[in-house]
Amino acid sequence: MRNWESLLLTAGLVNKLDSRSPSFRAERIWFPGGSAPSPLRAIIEAAMARQKFMLSEFPWDERHRVNSVEEVLTPALVVYPDIVASNIAQTLHLLGGNADRWRAHIKTAKLAYTLRMLVDRGVRNFKCATTLELLVACRSGTADVLFAYPAMSANARRVCEIAEQFPDVRISVLVENEEQMRQWQGSAVGIFLDINPGMNRTGVEQNHGHEIVRLLRGVGDAGLEFRGLHYYDGQYGGLEQRERTAAANAGYHRLLELVNEIRCSGMSVPEVITAGTPTFLSSLGYEGFHGKGFVHRVSPGTIVYCDATSLAQLPRQCGYAPAVLVLTRVVSRPHDDIVTCDAGHKAVSADAGIPTCVVVGHPELTPLTPSEEHLPLGSGEDKRSPQVGAALYLLPRHVCPTVNNFDSALLVRDGEIASVERVSARGHEGPLLRTLGWTPSPLLARKSDS
């Protein structure tokens, strides 16, 4: 099979079940020099772009084996605590042993078990995106949690309830306009101003200095405590490391200009939060964050587990390894060069595109377009493809929503299942505030209390 044909299959843009079909044969043309005319070139380039910043294969590692696999219902989420501990240790090493510099995002960790591992190793500062994540974080021994999402209305009131329930946890929230700020008046939460670094998802544009200074004066006038700036530059993940660092540093220069403008207005900036996993190293290496009179923290979350994207972004010498895989089984062979496993997009998230994962130890298998419960794997002309019933281990392209797909996880050490742990912060809390007098069902109550 030609390279571009394989890419088309991977992208799900041709008949993936029968490479000998007339519709597929119509595209079976190889062009001199490996080039192809538009619109085919555009299709190929789109497929290549989706794969450029994720691993295309990952070798087998005996640490990932599950010995009693015949007893496991698939698909199953497998967490390897020893590798989680190693990834945490590698991160702390890069931080110079200073755990206080890490404000870990728990959207990846999700398990109270993993949060306690972080806390036990000195990580006390966190950020989260849902009220359930906030609740689980507060129950897991954290000291300082930023609710890093623009909460409004009932969601904001729920954050206030949790802050009242856990007065010993320092809880902060994001604000980007006066309407958001007013709803926190009279509460115990602190305020971070959310800055838009060009990702255009949330926040005030960082070149709107006058507006930012006005908002910060309003924070003080409302009797609220300003705790710092939140700056998530997650838009650079698709760049090579050198380009990524250059782009991130340009943003950090502008961010420091903003800090200076705030100071010139007579206010201080206690903390500056930057960087998820893609710009983690860029942010650590930026000299401008040192000795500037504020606490600088980075907030990567994915590095706790790692996935096929983050492992492509982080240099191998950093020592990170996959701490979460999805265990699946081959359930069908619908075609000579395709096998299908039971890990569709309800198991391995497809939010980052296709392919959704890498089949560990099987470079001959290419994940194709999944459906809800099925994931076809193209094997091309390779005769080593696994038989029906064989167990496979999948490294997700995006581990965060993949973890969120599961109610529970198998914890595996040295091949043995050590325990089954609830994915405590999966999904969201129940849809109604309890102030309405509504009583949740026993199932929902157990989830909220987990």
C-alpha positions in Angstrom: 0.0 0.0 0.0 1.3 3.4 -0.9 2.0 6.0 1.8 -0.7 8.4 0.8 -3.2 5.5 0.5 -2.4 4.6 4.1 -3.0 8.2 5.1 -6.3 8.3 3.4 -7.4 5.1 5.2 -6.2 6.6 8.5 -8.2 9.8 7.9 -11.3 7.7 7.2 -11.7 9.5 3.9 -11.9 6.4 1.6 -13.6 3.0 1.9 -11.7 1.5 4.8 -13.3 -1.9 4.5 -12.3 -2.9 1.0 -9.1 -1.5 -0.5 -10.0 -3.4 -3.8 -13.4 -1.6 -4.2 -13.9 0.5 -7.3 -14.2 3.7 -5.2 -10.8 3.0 -3.7 -9.2 1.9 -7.0 -10.1 5.3 -8.5 -7.6 6.8 -6.1 -4.9 4.2 -6.5 -2.5 6.4 -8.5 1.1 7.1 -7.6 2.4 10.4 -8.8 6.1 11.1 -9.8 8.1 12.4 -6.9 5.5 11.3 -4.4 3.3 14.3 -5.2 -0.4 14.4 -5.8 -2.7 17.0 -7.4 -5.3 19.0 -5.4 -7.8 18.2 -3.9 -6.0 14.9 -3.1 -2.9 16.8 -1.9 -5.1 18.7 0.6 -6.6 15.5 1.9 -3.1 13.9 2.4 -1.7 17.1 4.1 -4.7 17.2 6.4 -4.1 13.6 7.4 -0.4 14.2 7.9 -1.0 17.3 10.0 -3.3 15.3 12.3 -0.5 12.8 12.9 2.5 15.2 13.0 2.4 15.9 16.7 1.6 12.5 18.1 3.6 9.3 18.2 2.9 7.0 15.3 4.1 3.9 17.2 5.2 3.0 20.7 7.3 -0.1 21.7 6.1 -2.8 24.1 7.2 -2.3 27.7 6.8 -5.3 30.1 5.7 -2.8 32.8 2.4 -2.5 31.0 1.5 -6.2 31.0 -1.7 -7.3 32.8 -1.2 -10.9 33.9 -4.9 -11.9 34.5 -6.2 -10.3 31.3 -8.7 -13.1 30.8 -10.5 -11.9 33.9 -10.8 -8.3 32.7 -14.0 -6.9 31.0 -12.9 -4.8 28.1 -12.5 -2.0 27.3 -10.8 -1.2 30.6 -8.8 1.8 31.8 -5.4 0.7 33.3 -3.4 2.9 35.5 0.2 2.1 36.4 1.0 3.8 39.8 4.7 3.1 39.6 4.9 5.0 36.3 2.6 7.7 37.7 5.1 8.1 40.5 8.0 8.3 38.1 6.3 10.9 35.9 5.6 13.0 39.0 9.2 12.6 40.1 10.5 13.6 36.6 8.3 16.8 36.8 9.6 17.7 40.2 13.1 17.1 39.0 12.5 19.6 36.1 11.1 22.0 38.7 14.4 21.8 40.6 12.7 19.9 43.4 10.3 22.8 44.1 6.8 21.3 44.2 5.4 24.7 45.1 6.0 25.8 41.5 3.6 23.3 40.1 -0.2 24.1 40.0 -1.2 20.7 38.6 -4.4 20.6 36.5 -6.5 17.7 37.7 -8.5 17.4 34.5 -6.1 14.5 33.6 -5.6 12.9 37.0 -9.3 12.6 37.8 -8.8 9.8 40.4 -8.6 10.8 44.0 -6.0 8.1 44.3 -3.7 10.0 41.9 -4.4 13.3 43.6 -3.3 11.8 46.9 -0.1 10.6 45.2 0.6 14.2 44.1 -0.2 15.6 47.6 2.0 13.0 49.2 4.9 14.1 47.1 4.5 17.8 48.1 2.3 19.1 45.4 -0.4 21.2 47.2 -1.4 23.7 44.5 -3.9 22.6 41.8 -6.4 23.9 39.3 -9.6 22.3 37.9 -12.4 22.9 35.5 -15.6 21.4 37.1 -17.2 21.6 40.4 -16.8 17.9 40.8 -13.1 18.2 40.3 -13.0 21.0 42.8 -14.9 18.9 45.4 -12.6 15.8 44.9 -9.6 18.0 45.1 -10.7 19.6 48.4 -11.4 16.1 49.8 -8.0 14.8 48.7 -5.8 17.0 50.9 -5.0 19.9 48.6 -4.2 23.3 50.0 -4.8 25.7 47.2 -7.2 25.1 44.2 -7.9 27.5 41.3 -11.3 26.9 39.6 -9.9 27.6 36.2 -13.1 28.0 34.3 -15.4 31.0 33.8 -18.2 29.8 36.2 -21.6 31.6 35.9 -24.9 31.6 37.8 -25.6 28.2 39.5 -22.1 27.0 38.8 -20.7 30.0 40.6 -23.0 29.5 43.6 -21.9 25.9 43.8 -18.2 26.9 43.9 -19.1 29.2 46.8 -20.8 26.3 48.6 -17.7 24.2 48.3 -15.5 27.1 49.5 -17.7 27.4 52.6 -17.6 23.6 53.1 -13.8 23.6 53.0 -12.6 26.8 54.7 -9.1 25.4 55.1 -8.6 25.1 51.3 -7.6 28.3 49.5 -10.0 28.5 46.6 -9.8 31.0 43.8 -11.7 31.6 40.6 -11.2 33.2 37.2 -12.7 36.6 36.2 -12.6 38.4 32.9 -15.4 40.9 33.1 -17.5 42.9 35.7 -20.5 40.6 35.5 -18.4 37.6 36.6 -16.7 39.7 39.3 -20.0 40.9 40.9 -21.2 37.3 41.5 -18.3 36.6 43.8 -18.9 39.6 46.1 -19.4 38.5 49.7 -17.7 35.1 49.1 -14.4 33.8 50.5 -12.9 33.0 47.1 -9.9 34.9 45.7 -9.7 36.3 42.1 -7.4 35.5 39.3 -7.7 37.5 36.1 -7.9 35.3 33.1 -5.7 36.6 30.2 -6.3 35.6 26.6 -2.8 34.7 25.2 -4.1 34.4 21.7 -5.8 31.1 22.1 -9.2 32.9 21.8 -11.0 30.6 24.2 -11.5 32.7 27.3 -9.9 35.7 29.0 -9.2 39.4 28.4 -6.9 40.1 25.5 -3.5 40.8 27.0 -3.0 44.0 25.0 -6.1 45.6 26.7 -4.0 46.9 29.6 -6.4 49.8 30.5 -9.4 47.4 30.7 -7.4 45.0 32.8 -6.3 47.7 35.3 -9.9 48.9 35.5 -11.1 45.3 36.2 -8.5 44.9 38.9 -9.5 48.1 40.6 -13.1 46.8 40.6 -11.9 43.6 42.4 -10.6 45.7 45.2 -13.7 47.9 45.3 -15.8 44.7 45.6 -13.9 43.6 48.7 -12.3 40.7 46.9 -8.7 39.6 47.0 -6.7 39.7 43.7 -4.4 36.7 43.7 -2.8 36.8 40.2 -2.9 36.3 36.5 -3.9 33.1 34.7 -2.3 32.7 31.3 -2.9 29.4 29.5 -1.0 29.4 26.2 -2.3 26.0 24.9 -2.4 27.0 21.3 1.2 26.2 20.5 1.0 22.4 20.8 1.2 21.9 17.1 4.6 23.6 16.7 8.0 22.1 16.8 9.8 22.7 20.2 12.0 25.5 19.0 9.1 27.3 17.3 6.9 26.6 20.2 9.4 28.2 22.6 9.8 31.2 20.4 6.1 31.8 20.2 5.6 31.2 23.9 8.4 33.6 24.9 7.0 36.3 22.7 3.7 36.0 24.7 5.6 36.0 28.0 7.3 39.2 27.0 3.9 40.8 26.5 2.7 39.3 29.7 5.5 40.9 31.7 4.7 44.2 30.1 1.2 43.8 31.4 2.5 42.9 34.9 4.5 46.1 34.8 1.5 48.2 33.7 -0.5 46.8 36.6 2.3 47.7 39.0 2.6 51.2 37.6 -1.1 51.6 38.4 -0.3 51.0 42.1 -1.3 47.3 42.4 0.8 44.2 42.8 0.6 40.8 41.1 1.0 38.0 43.6 1.1 35.1 41.2 1.4 34.4 37.5 0.3 31.0 36.2 1.4 29.8 32.7 1.7 26.7 30.6 0.0 23.4 30.1 2.0 20.4 29.0 2.9 21.7 25.5 4.6 24.9 26.8 5.8 23.5 30.1 9.5 23.4 29.2 9.3 26.7 27.4 7.8 28.4 30.5 10.3 26.8 32.8 13.2 28.0 30.7 11.9 31.6 30.4 14.3 33.7 32.5 11.9 36.7 32.7 9.8 34.8 35.3 12.6 34.7 37.8 13.2 37.4 40.4 10.3 39.6 39.3 8.5 39.9 42.7 5.7 37.4 42.0 5.3 33.6 42.4 5.4 31.9 39.0 3.7 28.5 38.7 3.2 26.2 35.7 0.1 24.1 35.4 0.6 21.0 33.2 -1.7 18.1 33.9 -1.3 15.6 31.1 2.3 14.8 32.1 1.0 12.8 35.1 -0.2 10.1 32.8 1.2 11.2 29.4 -0.3 10.2 26.0 0.7 9.9 22.3 0.6 13.7 21.9 2.5 14.8 25.0 5.1 12.1 24.5 5.7 13.5 21.0 6.0 17.1 22.4 8.3 16.3 25.3 11.9 15.4 24.6 12.6 11.7 25.3 15.4 12.6 27.7 12.8 14.0 30.1 12.1 10.4 31.0 8.3 10.5 30.8 6.4 7.3 30.1 2.7 6.2 29.5 1.1 5.7 32.9 -2.4 5.0 31.5 -3.4 2.6 28.7 -6.8 1.2 27.5 -6.9 -2.6 27.5 -9.0 -3.9 24.6 -9.7 -7.1 22.7 -9.9 -8.0 19.0 -13.5 -8.9 18.4 -13.7 -9.2 14.6 -11.7 -9.5 11.4 -14.1 -8.0 8.8 -11.5 -7.9 6.1 -8.1 -9.5 5.3 -6.2 -6.4 6.3 -8.5 -5.1 9.1 -9.1 -6.2 12.6 -11.6 -4.5 15.0 -11.3 -4.1 18.7 -13.8 -3.1 21.3 -12.5 0.4 22.1 -14.6 2.9 20.1 -14.8 6.6 20.9 -16.8 5.8 24.0 -13.6 4.3 25.4 -10.7 6.1 23.7 -11.6 9.8 23.1 -11.8 11.0 19.5 -11.8 14.7 20.4 -8.2 15.2 19.1 -8.9 13.6 15.8 -8.0 10.4 14.0 -6.1 8.2 14.7 -7.4 8.2 18.3 -4.5 6.2 19.7 -1.4 4.1 19.1 -1.5 0.3 19.5 1.4 -0.4 21.8 3.9 -2.9 20.5 2.1 -3.2 17.1 3.6 -0.7 14.6 1.9 -2.6 11.8 -1.6 -1.6 13.1 -3.1 1.7 12.1 -6.2 2.9 14.1 -8.9 3.9 11.6 -12.2 5.9 12.2 -13.9 4.6 15.3 -17.6 4.2 15.9 -19.2 4.2 19.4 -18.0 0.8 20.5 -15.8 -0.4 17.6 -12.2 0.6 16.5 -11.1 -0.8 13.2 -7.3 -1.3 12.9 -5.7 -1.4 9.5 -2.9 -3.9 9.1 -2.2 -3.4 5.4 -0.2 -6.4 3.9 1.3 -7.3 7.3 0.5 -10.9 8.2 1.3 -10.5 11.9 -2.0 -8.9 12.8 -3.5 -10.3 16.0 -6.2 -13.0 16.0 -9.8 -12.5 17.3 -9.7 -12.6 21.1 -6.2 -11.2 21.4 -5.7 -8.5 24.0 -4.2 -5.2 22.8 -3.0 -2.1 24.8 -3.9 1.3 23.4 -2.0 4.6 24.1 -4.6 7.4 23.8 -3.9 10.4 21.6 -5.6 12.5 24.3 -5.6 10.8 27.7 -7.6 13.4 29.6 -11.1 12.8 28.1 -10.2 9.1 27.7 -9.9 8.8 31.5 -13.2 10.7 31.8 -14.8 8.0 29.7 -14.5 5.4 32.4 -16.2 4.9 35.8 -13.3 3.0 37.3 -9.7 2.1 36.6 -7.5 -1.0 37.2 -4.4 -0.2 39.2 -1.6 -2.6 38.0 1.8 -3.2 39.6 4.3 -5.7 38.3 1.6 -7.2 36.1 -0.8 -7.8 39.0 -4.1 -6.0 39.5 -3.6 -4.2 42.9 -7.0 -2.6 43.2 -10.0 -1.1 41.3 -10.3 2.7 41.8 -13.2 4.9 41.0 -12.5 7.7 38.6 -13.7 10.1 41.3 -13.9 13.3 39.3 -15.4 11.9 36.1 -18.1 14.0 34.5 -20.1 16.6 36.4 -22.1 16.9 39.6 -25.9 16.5 39.5 -27.6 19.2 37.5 -29.5 20.9 40.4 -28.3 22.9 43.4 -29.5 21.3 46.7 -31.0 24.6 47.8 -34.0 23.7 45.7 -34.7 20.9 48.1 -34.2 18.2 45.5 -32.8 15.0 46.8 -30.5 13.0 44.5 -31.0 9.4 43.8 -28.8 7.0 45.8 -26.6 6.4 42.7 -26.0 10.2 42.2 -25.5 10.6 45.9 -22.8 8.0 45.9 -21.0 9.7 43.0 -21.1 13.0 44.8 -19.8 11.5 48.0 -17.0 9.5 46.3 
